[in-house]
Amino acid sequence: MAVTRTFSIIKPDATRRNLTGAVTSKLEEGGLRVIASKRIRMSKEQAEGFYGVHRERPFFSDLVAFMMSGPVVVQVLEGEDAVKRNRDIMGATNPADAAEGTIRKSFAESIEANSAHGSDSDENAKIEIDFFFAADEIVG
Ligand code: CMP
C-alpha cells in the first residue's frame, strides 16, 4: 500500500476542552505521522472557502460560525493509505454512529461539534492541504 497524505482539522470543540494531544495521540497510534501542524483562528473567508462545497446545505452558516468559534489545529498527516486510515480513526461524521475507540465516539459532542475533520479523497486532500499550507511548512 502506498504512503500518502491527508488533511486534518482538530475542531474548536476539541481545542476548547484541551483535547489537542488526545486527538493527535489517536492519529499517531493509528499509524499516521503529523508532518505539518499549526494552531490558527479561522477567518470567515477561510471557513466559507474551505467548506464551499457545503454552501447550499442548511447547516452551512452554523458550520462556518462553529469553525470560527475558537482555535483549530490544521495538520498534514502521512501514512499508508492516509485518507482511509484517518477516516477509520475518526469514525462516522455523526458521533452517534461512530465505532467504539474512534475520535468522534470518544470525544465528539454532536454532528457539528465532532472534534475532527479529515479529507474524503486523495484529490480533496491535496486541495485542502494547499488551502492551509505552503510547501515549506510541510517538514516531514
Ligand atoms: P466535516 O468532516 O468537517 O465536513 C462537513 C461538516 O459539516 C461535518 O464534518 C460536520 O461536522 C458538519 N455538519 C453539521 N451538520 C451536519 C449534517 N446534518 N450532516 C453532515 N454534516 C454536518
Backbone and ligand atoms as CSV (ligand in chain L), in Angstrom:
chain,resi,resn,atom,element,x,y,z
A,1,MET,N,N,0.844,-1.206,0.000
A,1,MET,CA,C,0.000,0.000,0.000
A,1,MET,C,C,0.880,1.257,0.000
A,2,ALA,N,N,0.428,2.272,-0.684
A,2,ALA,CA,C,1.263,3.466,-0.851
A,2,ALA,C,C,1.171,4.394,0.363
A,3,VAL,N,N,2.289,5.058,0.640
A,3,VAL,CA,C,2.294,6.121,1.653
A,3,VAL,C,C,1.734,7.380,0.994
A,4,THR,N,N,0.664,7.922,1.585
A,4,THR,CA,C,0.005,9.101,1.029
A,4,THR,C,C,-0.214,10.131,2.141
A,5,ARG,N,N,-0.821,11.250,1.750
A,5,ARG,CA,C,-1.069,12.330,2.707
A,5,ARG,C,C,-2.557,12.637,2.804
A,6,THR,N,N,-2.946,13.140,3.964
A,6,THR,CA,C,-4.297,13.648,4.109
A,6,THR,C,C,-4.257,14.907,4.960
A,7,PHE,N,N,-5.403,15.585,5.021
A,7,PHE,CA,C,-5.507,16.832,5.759
A,7,PHE,C,C,-6.483,16.639,6.915
A,8,SER,N,N,-6.123,17.199,8.062
A,8,SER,CA,C,-6.931,17.040,9.268
A,8,SER,C,C,-7.143,18.389,9.945
A,9,ILE,N,N,-8.309,18.549,10.557
A,9,ILE,CA,C,-8.533,19.705,11.442
A,9,ILE,C,C,-8.997,19.174,12.796
A,10,ILE,N,N,-8.326,19.627,13.854
A,10,ILE,CA,C,-8.846,19.427,15.205
A,10,ILE,C,C,-9.741,20.629,15.479
A,11,LYS,N,N,-11.038,20.362,15.658
A,11,LYS,CA,C,-12.044,21.425,15.629
A,11,LYS,C,C,-12.154,22.166,16.977
A,12,PRO,N,N,-12.877,23.310,16.981
A,12,PRO,CA,C,-12.925,24.151,18.191
A,12,PRO,C,C,-13.470,23.448,19.434
A,13,ASP,N,N,-14.394,22.494,19.273
A,13,ASP,CA,C,-14.891,21.809,20.484
A,13,ASP,C,C,-13.780,21.024,21.165
A,14,ALA,N,N,-12.842,20.515,20.370
A,14,ALA,CA,C,-11.738,19.721,20.934
A,14,ALA,C,C,-10.639,20.625,21.506
A,15,THR,N,N,-10.304,21.709,20.811
A,15,THR,CA,C,-9.261,22.601,21.370
A,15,THR,C,C,-9.776,23.244,22.663
A,16,ARG,N,N,-11.069,23.585,22.702
A,16,ARG,CA,C,-11.658,24.217,23.901
A,16,ARG,C,C,-11.536,23.308,25.121
A,17,ARG,N,N,-11.674,21.998,24.896
A,17,ARG,CA,C,-11.602,21.049,26.021
A,17,ARG,C,C,-10.196,20.492,26.217
A,18,ASN,N,N,-9.200,21.137,25.594
A,18,ASN,CA,C,-7.787,20.750,25.760
A,18,ASN,C,C,-7.526,19.318,25.294
A,19,LEU,N,N,-8.139,18.949,24.166
A,19,LEU,CA,C,-8.021,17.586,23.646
A,19,LEU,C,C,-7.090,17.490,22.435
A,20,THR,N,N,-6.307,18.543,22.166
A,20,THR,CA,C,-5.411,18.512,21.002
A,20,THR,C,C,-4.475,17.302,21.077
A,21,GLY,N,N,-3.897,17.090,22.239
A,21,GLY,CA,C,-2.970,15.965,22.399
A,21,GLY,C,C,-3.680,14.626,22.309
A,22,ALA,N,N,-4.853,14.551,22.926
A,22,ALA,CA,C,-5.592,13.281,22.925
A,22,ALA,C,C,-6.010,12.893,21.503
A,23,VAL,N,N,-6.466,13.877,20.730
A,23,VAL,CA,C,-6.855,13.589,19.343
A,23,VAL,C,C,-5.611,13.185,18.541
A,24,THR,N,N,-4.535,13.941,18.707
A,24,THR,CA,C,-3.307,13.650,17.957
A,24,THR,C,C,-2.767,12.267,18.325
A,25,SER,N,N,-2.880,11.884,19.598
A,25,SER,CA,C,-2.418,10.542,20.008
A,25,SER,C,C,-3.149,9.449,19.249
A,26,LYS,N,N,-4.458,9.620,19.075
A,26,LYS,CA,C,-5.209,8.595,18.337
A,26,LYS,C,C,-4.727,8.515,16.886
A,27,LEU,N,N,-4.416,9.674,16.295
A,27,LEU,CA,C,-3.908,9.673,14.915
A,27,LEU,C,C,-2.569,8.939,14.852
A,28,GLU,N,N,-1.688,9.260,15.809
A,28,GLU,CA,C,-0.347,8.651,15.811
A,28,GLU,C,C,-0.422,7.161,16.129
A,29,GLU,N,N,-1.246,6.811,17.108
A,29,GLU,CA,C,-1.378,5.385,17.465
A,29,GLU,C,C,-1.962,4.585,16.295
A,30,GLY,N,N,-2.741,5.266,15.449
A,30,GLY,CA,C,-3.342,4.600,14.294
A,30,GLY,C,C,-2.412,4.515,13.100
A,31,GLY,N,N,-1.188,4.995,13.235
A,31,GLY,CA,C,-0.204,4.829,12.164
A,31,GLY,C,C,0.007,6.040,11.283
A,32,LEU,N,N,-0.499,7.197,11.706
A,32,LEU,CA,C,-0.277,8.417,10.924
A,32,LEU,C,C,0.778,9.288,11.597
A,33,ARG,N,N,1.535,9.999,10.761
A,33,ARG,CA,C,2.588,10.890,11.244
A,33,ARG,C,C,2.176,12.326,10.930
A,34,VAL,N,N,2.292,13.203,11.935
A,34,VAL,CA,C,1.970,14.619,11.723
A,34,VAL,C,C,3.194,15.278,11.094
A,35,ILE,N,N,3.099,15.622,9.808
A,35,ILE,CA,C,4.261,16.182,9.109
A,35,ILE,C,C,4.158,17.702,8.945
A,36,ALA,N,N,3.015,18.269,9.357
A,36,ALA,CA,C,2.850,19.728,9.442
A,36,ALA,C,C,1.700,19.985,10.395
A,37,SER,N,N,1.804,21.064,11.172
A,37,SER,CA,C,0.754,21.361,12.141
A,37,SER,C,C,0.813,22.825,12.515
A,38,LYS,N,N,-0.356,23.476,12.572
A,38,LYS,CA,C,-0.386,24.832,13.134
A,38,LYS,C,C,-1.753,25.116,13.739
A,39,ARG,N,N,-1.707,25.882,14.826
A,39,ARG,CA,C,-2.930,26.281,15.525
A,39,ARG,C,C,-3.306,27.655,15.004
A,40,ILE,N,N,-4.525,27.764,14.479
A,40,ILE,CA,C,-4.958,29.022,13.861
A,40,ILE,C,C,-6.370,29.367,14.332
A,41,ARG,N,N,-6.735,30.602,14.125
A,41,ARG,CA,C,-8.121,31.032,14.291
A,41,ARG,C,C,-8.646,31.280,12.886
A,42,MET,N,N,-9.620,30.514,12.445
A,42,MET,CA,C,-10.100,30.636,11.060
A,42,MET,C,C,-10.851,31.939,10.852
A,43,SER,N,N,-10.579,32.617,9.739
A,43,SER,CA,C,-11.363,33.784,9.335
A,43,SER,C,C,-12.658,33.289,8.675
A,44,LYS,N,N,-13.609,34.214,8.515
A,44,LYS,CA,C,-14.857,33.865,7.822
A,44,LYS,C,C,-14.546,33.419,6.392
A,45,GLU,N,N,-13.618,34.112,5.753
A,45,GLU,CA,C,-13.251,33.780,4.373
A,45,GLU,C,C,-12.672,32.368,4.306
A,46,GLN,N,N,-11.824,32.037,5.256
A,46,GLN,CA,C,-11.231,30.688,5.270
A,46,GLN,C,C,-12.305,29.624,5.506
A,47,ALA,N,N,-13.168,29.849,6.505
A,47,ALA,CA,C,-14.180,28.839,6.836
A,47,ALA,C,C,-15.158,28.663,5.667
A,48,GLU,N,N,-15.592,29.775,5.083
A,48,GLU,CA,C,-16.528,29.687,3.951
A,48,GLU,C,C,-15.859,29.061,2.727
A,49,GLY,N,N,-14.614,29.402,2.513
A,49,GLY,CA,C,-13.885,28.856,1.364
A,49,GLY,C,C,-13.617,27.372,1.535
A,50,PHE,N,N,-13.189,26.994,2.732
A,50,PHE,CA,C,-12.853,25.600,2.980
A,50,PHE,C,C,-14.076,24.706,2.822
A,51,TYR,N,N,-15.217,25.157,3.348
A,51,TYR,CA,C,-16.435,24.355,3.298
A,51,TYR,C,C,-17.349,24.767,2.149
A,52,GLY,N,N,-16.792,25.406,1.126
A,52,GLY,CA,C,-17.582,25.912,-0.002
A,52,GLY,C,C,-18.478,24.870,-0.647
A,53,VAL,N,N,-18.031,23.617,-0.657
A,53,VAL,CA,C,-18.816,22.529,-1.254
A,53,VAL,C,C,-20.150,22.343,-0.527
A,54,HIS,N,N,-20.231,22.794,0.740
A,54,HIS,CA,C,-21.458,22.638,1.536
A,54,HIS,C,C,-22.312,23.909,1.555
A,55,ARG,N,N,-21.971,24.882,0.683
A,55,ARG,CA,C,-22.618,26.199,0.722
A,55,ARG,C,C,-24.152,26.131,0.686
A,56,GLU,N,N,-24.697,25.190,-0.067
A,56,GLU,CA,C,-26.161,25.108,-0.211
A,56,GLU,C,C,-26.822,24.278,0.892
A,57,ARG,N,N,-26.033,23.684,1.767
A,57,ARG,CA,C,-26.612,22.825,2.807
A,57,ARG,C,C,-27.210,23.681,3.923
A,58,PRO,N,N,-28.280,23.206,4.565
A,58,PRO,CA,C,-28.942,24.018,5.597
A,58,PRO,C,C,-28.043,24.325,6.795
A,59,PHE,N,N,-27.023,23.487,7.018
A,59,PHE,CA,C,-26.167,23.688,8.183
A,59,PHE,C,C,-24.952,24.568,7.899
A,60,PHE,N,N,-24.865,25.122,6.666
A,60,PHE,CA,C,-23.631,25.811,6.258
A,60,PHE,C,C,-23.274,26.995,7.173
A,61,SER,N,N,-24.224,27.894,7.435
A,61,SER,CA,C,-23.859,29.091,8.211
A,61,SER,C,C,-23.513,28.719,9.648
A,62,ASP,N,N,-24.209,27.746,10.221
A,62,ASP,CA,C,-23.858,27.283,11.573
A,62,ASP,C,C,-22.465,26.658,11.584
A,63,LEU,N,N,-22.168,25.893,10.538
A,63,LEU,CA,C,-20.860,25.232,10.450
A,63,LEU,C,C,-19.740,26.272,10.371
A,64,VAL,N,N,-19.933,27.287,9.545
A,64,VAL,CA,C,-18.921,28.350,9.419
A,64,VAL,C,C,-18.741,29.059,10.762
A,65,ALA,N,N,-19.854,29.392,11.430
A,65,ALA,CA,C,-19.768,30.077,12.725
A,65,ALA,C,C,-19.046,29.198,13.743
A,66,PHE,N,N,-19.363,27.912,13.735
A,66,PHE,CA,C,-18.705,26.991,14.672
A,66,PHE,C,C,-17.205,26.926,14.423
A,67,MET,N,N,-16.799,26.839,13.166
A,67,MET,CA,C,-15.370,26.705,12.855
A,67,MET,C,C,-14.579,27.965,13.191
A,68,MET,N,N,-15.307,29.115,13.346
A,68,MET,CA,C,-14.653,30.361,13.738
A,68,MET,C,C,-14.740,30.599,15.249
A,69,SER,N,N,-15.400,29.702,15.979
A,69,SER,CA,C,-15.733,29.968,17.380
A,69,SER,C,C,-14.571,29.773,18.342
A,70,GLY,N,N,-13.472,29.239,17.855
A,70,GLY,CA,C,-12.306,29.016,18.700
A,70,GLY,C,C,-11.161,28.552,17.832
A,71,PRO,N,N,-9.984,28.381,18.438
A,71,PRO,CA,C,-8.838,27.913,17.658
A,71,PRO,C,C,-9.068,26.519,17.090
A,72,VAL,N,N,-8.440,26.269,15.955
A,72,VAL,CA,C,-8.396,24.918,15.379
A,72,VAL,C,C,-6.931,24.571,15.137
A,73,VAL,N,N,-6.653,23.279,15.008
A,73,VAL,CA,C,-5.303,22.843,14.642
A,73,VAL,C,C,-5.400,22.156,13.287
A,74,VAL,N,N,-4.772,22.775,12.286
A,74,VAL,CA,C,-4.750,22.170,10.950
A,74,VAL,C,C,-3.466,21.352,10.824
A,75,GLN,N,N,-3.602,20.169,10.225
A,75,GLN,CA,C,-2.467,19.247,10.171
A,75,GLN,C,C,-2.396,18.555,8.807
A,76,VAL,N,N,-1.186,18.240,8.401
A,76,VAL,CA,C,-0.972,17.318,7.291
A,76,VAL,C,C,-0.506,16.002,7.906
A,77,LEU,N,N,-1.172,14.923,7.532
A,77,LEU,CA,C,-0.866,13.595,8.060
A,77,LEU,C,C,-0.348,12.713,6.937
A,78,GLU,N,N,0.622,11.880,7.279
A,78,GLU,CA,C,1.196,10.974,6.285
A,78,GLU,C,C,1.192,9.556,6.828
A,79,GLY,N,N,0.914,8.604,5.948
A,79,GLY,CA,C,0.934,7.197,6.346
A,79,GLY,C,C,0.408,6.350,5.212
A,80,GLU,N,N,0.404,5.048,5.422
A,80,GLU,CA,C,-0.117,4.150,4.387
A,80,GLU,C,C,-1.616,4.374,4.241
A,81,ASP,N,N,-2.028,4.649,3.013
A,81,ASP,CA,C,-3.460,4.844,2.714
A,81,ASP,C,C,-4.071,5.870,3.677
A,82,ALA,N,N,-3.437,7.056,3.727
A,82,ALA,CA,C,-3.705,8.028,4.790
A,82,ALA,C,C,-5.152,8.499,4.850
A,83,VAL,N,N,-5.801,8.715,3.693
A,83,VAL,CA,C,-7.173,9.234,3.712
A,83,VAL,C,C,-8.100,8.247,4.417
A,84,LYS,N,N,-8.052,6.986,3.998
A,84,LYS,CA,C,-8.941,5.978,4.604
A,84,LYS,C,C,-8.547,5.714,6.055
A,85,ARG,N,N,-7.248,5.639,6.298
A,85,ARG,CA,C,-6.769,5.377,7.657
A,85,ARG,C,C,-7.302,6.458,8.607
A,86,ASN,N,N,-7.185,7.719,8.181
A,86,ASN,CA,C,-7.646,8.810,9.037
A,86,ASN,C,C,-9.154,8.739,9.254
A,87,ARG,N,N,-9.891,8.411,8.203
A,87,ARG,CA,C,-11.350,8.345,8.343
A,87,ARG,C,C,-11.757,7.192,9.267
A,88,ASP,N,N,-10.999,6.102,9.218
A,88,ASP,CA,C,-11.267,4.996,10.141
A,88,ASP,C,C,-10.984,5.413,11.589
A,89,ILE,N,N,-9.897,6.165,11.785
A,89,ILE,CA,C,-9.533,6.596,13.139
A,89,ILE,C,C,-10.554,7.614,13.669
A,90,MET,N,N,-11.063,8.481,12.767
A,90,MET,CA,C,-12.045,9.494,13.188
A,90,MET,C,C,-13.394,8.887,13.513
A,91,GLY,N,N,-13.842,7.914,12.720
A,91,GLY,CA,C,-15.181,7.369,12.871
A,91,GLY,C,C,-16.209,8.183,12.099
A,92,ALA,N,N,-17.462,7.741,12.159
A,92,ALA,CA,C,-18.544,8.355,11.385
A,92,ALA,C,C,-18.741,9.821,11.767
A,93,THR,N,N,-19.216,10.617,10.773
A,93,THR,CA,C,-19.431,12.055,10.985
A,93,THR,C,C,-20.289,12.314,12.211
A,94,ASN,N,N,-21.379,11.556,12.332
A,94,ASN,CA,C,-22.265,11.691,13.494
A,94,ASN,C,C,-21.739,10.789,14.617
A,95,PRO,N,N,-21.365,11.363,15.751
A,95,PRO,CA,C,-20.788,10.522,16.817
A,95,PRO,C,C,-21.731,9.405,17.266
A,96,ALA,N,N,-23.033,9.600,17.056
A,96,ALA,CA,C,-23.997,8.546,17.426
A,96,ALA,C,C,-23.776,7.279,16.603
A,97,ASP,N,N,-23.184,7.440,15.415
A,97,ASP,CA,C,-22.950,6.298,14.517
A,97,ASP,C,C,-21.490,5.816,14.553
A,98,ALA,N,N,-20.652,6.493,15.311
A,98,ALA,CA,C,-19.209,6.204,15.268
A,98,ALA,C,C,-18.863,4.971,16.094
A,99,ALA,N,N,-17.865,4.231,15.610
A,99,ALA,CA,C,-17.451,2.994,16.290
A,99,ALA,C,C,-16.667,3.315,17.565
A,100,GLU,N,N,-16.726,2.377,18.487
A,100,GLU,CA,C,-16.007,2.456,19.753
A,100,GLU,C,C,-14.517,2.714,19.509
A,101,GLY,N,N,-13.935,3.620,20.280
A,101,GLY,CA,C,-12.491,3.878,20.187
A,101,GLY,C,C,-12.117,4.934,19.171
A,102,THR,N,N,-13.053,5.326,18.301
A,102,THR,CA,C,-12.742,6.361,17.311
A,102,THR,C,C,-12.724,7.740,17.986
A,103,ILE,N,N,-12.121,8.703,17.286
A,103,ILE,CA,C,-12.044,10.069,17.826
A,103,ILE,C,C,-13.448,10.606,18.100
A,104,ARG,N,N,-14.339,10.437,17.127
A,104,ARG,CA,C,-15.663,11.053,17.294
A,104,ARG,C,C,-16.492,10.339,18.362
A,105,LYS,N,N,-16.371,9.013,18.470
A,105,LYS,CA,C,-17.083,8.303,19.540
A,105,LYS,C,C,-16.539,8.731,20.898
A,106,SER,N,N,-15.220,8.900,20.977
A,106,SER,CA,C,-14.597,9.198,22.260
A,106,SER,C,C,-14.814,10.647,22.684
A,107,PHE,N,N,-14.812,11.578,21.703
A,107,PHE,CA,C,-14.713,12.988,22.071
A,107,PHE,C,C,-15.823,13.885,21.534
A,108,ALA,N,N,-16.472,13.539,20.421
A,108,ALA,CA,C,-17.380,14.494,19.776
A,108,ALA,C,C,-18.598,14.791,20.644
A,109,GLU,N,N,-19.074,16.033,20.512
A,109,GLU,CA,C,-20.254,16.470,21.271
A,109,GLU,C,C,-21.535,16.350,20.436
A,110,SER,N,N,-21.409,16.478,19.109
A,110,SER,CA,C,-22.573,16.466,18.216
A,110,SER,C,C,-22.073,16.285,16.788
A,111,ILE,N,N,-23.012,16.199,15.834
A,111,ILE,CA,C,-22.600,16.070,14.428
A,111,ILE,C,C,-21.840,17.305,13.967
A,112,GLU,N,N,-22.159,18.475,14.528
A,112,GLU,CA,C,-21.419,19.694,14.172
A,112,GLU,C,C,-20.108,19.773,14.971
A,113,ALA,N,N,-20.209,19.680,16.278
A,113,ALA,CA,C,-19.020,19.746,17.139
A,113,ALA,C,C,-18.437,18.346,17.232
A,114,ASN,N,N,-17.900,17.869,16.109
A,114,ASN,CA,C,-17.491,16.464,16.031
A,114,ASN,C,C,-15.967,16.284,16.052
A,115,SER,N,N,-15.288,17.272,16.644
A,115,SER,CA,C,-13.885,17.175,17.084
A,115,SER,C,C,-12.835,17.109,15.991
A,116,ALA,N,N,-13.159,16.533,14.828
A,116,ALA,CA,C,-12.125,16.369,13.797
A,116,ALA,C,C,-12.731,16.399,12.404
A,117,HIS,N,N,-11.950,16.915,11.471
A,117,HIS,CA,C,-12.260,16.812,10.045
A,117,HIS,C,C,-11.148,16.028,9.375
A,118,GLY,N,N,-11.489,15.242,8.366
A,118,GLY,CA,C,-10.482,14.576,7.546
A,118,GLY,C,C,-10.911,14.559,6.102
A,119,SER,N,N,-9.969,14.706,5.198
A,119,SER,CA,C,-10.272,14.707,3.760
A,119,SER,C,C,-10.960,13.400,3.364
A,120,ASP,N,N,-11.816,13.480,2.311
A,120,ASP,CA,C,-12.559,12.291,1.893
A,120,ASP,C,C,-11.995,11.619,0.641
A,121,SER,N,N,-10.933,12.190,0.055
A,121,SER,CA,C,-10.302,11.567,-1.122
A,121,SER,C,C,-8.889,12.127,-1.257
A,122,ASP,N,N,-8.064,11.435,-2.045
A,122,ASP,CA,C,-6.705,11.942,-2.294
A,122,ASP,C,C,-6.758,13.300,-2.985
A,123,GLU,N,N,-7.713,13.457,-3.909
A,123,GLU,CA,C,-7.823,14.725,-4.650
A,123,GLU,C,C,-8.149,15.874,-3.692
A,124,ASN,N,N,-9.147,15.641,-2.832
A,124,ASN,CA,C,-9.518,16.698,-1.882
A,124,ASN,C,C,-8.433,16.918,-0.837
A,125,ALA,N,N,-7.693,15.877,-0.482
A,125,ALA,CA,C,-6.588,16.054,0.465
A,125,ALA,C,C,-5.589,17.066,-0.081
A,126,LYS,N,N,-5.254,16.939,-1.346
A,126,LYS,CA,C,-4.285,17.868,-1.947
A,126,LYS,C,C,-4.845,19.297,-1.950
A,127,ILE,N,N,-6.122,19.430,-2.333
A,127,ILE,CA,C,-6.753,20.765,-2.353
A,127,ILE,C,C,-6.763,21.365,-0.944
A,128,GLU,N,N,-7.124,20.559,0.045
A,128,GLU,CA,C,-7.256,21.060,1.419
A,128,GLU,C,C,-5.883,21.379,2.027
A,129,ILE,N,N,-4.890,20.535,1.741
A,129,ILE,CA,C,-3.525,20.822,2.223
A,129,ILE,C,C,-3.053,22.147,1.632
A,130,ASP,N,N,-3.244,22.319,0.330
A,130,ASP,CA,C,-2.788,23.549,-0.332
A,130,ASP,C,C,-3.553,24.785,0.150
A,131,PHE,N,N,-4.782,24.572,0.636
A,131,PHE,CA,C,-5.596,25.688,1.135
A,131,PHE,C,C,-4.960,26.295,2.391
A,132,PHE,N,N,-4.343,25.472,3.228
A,132,PHE,CA,C,-3.841,25.951,4.520
A,132,PHE,C,C,-2.321,25.957,4.650
A,133,PHE,N,N,-1.606,25.243,3.802
A,133,PHE,CA,C,-0.162,25.118,3.995
A,133,PHE,C,C,0.614,25.500,2.738
A,134,ALA,N,N,1.690,26.255,2.963
A,134,ALA,CA,C,2.686,26.464,1.912
A,134,ALA,C,C,3.619,25.256,1.908
A,135,ALA,N,N,4.240,24.988,0.775
A,135,ALA,CA,C,5.093,23.794,0.649
A,135,ALA,C,C,6.181,23.767,1.724
A,136,ASP,N,N,6.757,24.935,2.047
A,136,ASP,CA,C,7.875,24.939,3.007
A,136,ASP,C,C,7.417,24.789,4.464
A,137,GLU,N,N,6.109,24.696,4.708
A,137,GLU,CA,C,5.611,24.434,6.059
A,137,GLU,C,C,5.430,22.938,6.316
A,138,ILE,N,N,5.583,22.139,5.279
A,138,ILE,CA,C,5.430,20.685,5.413
A,138,ILE,C,C,6.840,20.117,5.532
A,139,VAL,N,N,7.174,19.735,6.772
A,139,VAL,CA,C,8.581,19.477,7.075
A,139,VAL,C,C,8.906,17.990,7.248
A,140,GLY,N,N,7.911,17.155,7.175
A,140,GLY,CA,C,8.181,15.725,7.248
A,140,GLY,C,C,8.206,15.166,8.663
L,1,CMP,P1,P,-16.627,17.563,8.293
L,1,CMP,O1,O,-15.950,16.276,8.015
L,1,CMP,O2,O,-15.789,18.662,8.841
L,1,CMP,O3,O,-17.347,18.088,6.962
L,1,CMP,C1,C,-18.508,18.890,6.977
L,1,CMP,C2,C,-19.056,19.094,8.353
L,1,CMP,O4,O,-20.377,19.574,8.450
L,1,CMP,C3,C,-19.111,17.751,9.059
L,1,CMP,O5,O,-17.809,17.298,9.349
L,1,CMP,C4,C,-20.000,18.061,10.244
L,1,CMP,O6,O,-19.263,18.469,11.380
L,1,CMP,C5,C,-20.816,19.273,9.774
L,1,CMP,N1,N,-22.237,19.037,9.820
L,1,CMP,C6,C,-23.120,19.748,10.548
L,1,CMP,N2,N,-24.352,19.284,10.376
L,1,CMP,C7,C,-24.280,18.254,9.504
L,1,CMP,C8,C,-25.243,17.357,8.918
L,1,CMP,N3,N,-26.535,17.448,9.202
L,1,CMP,N4,N,-24.786,16.428,8.066
L,1,CMP,C9,C,-23.458,16.347,7.757
L,1,CMP,N5,N,-22.516,17.163,8.288
L,1,CMP,C10,C,-22.921,18.105,9.155
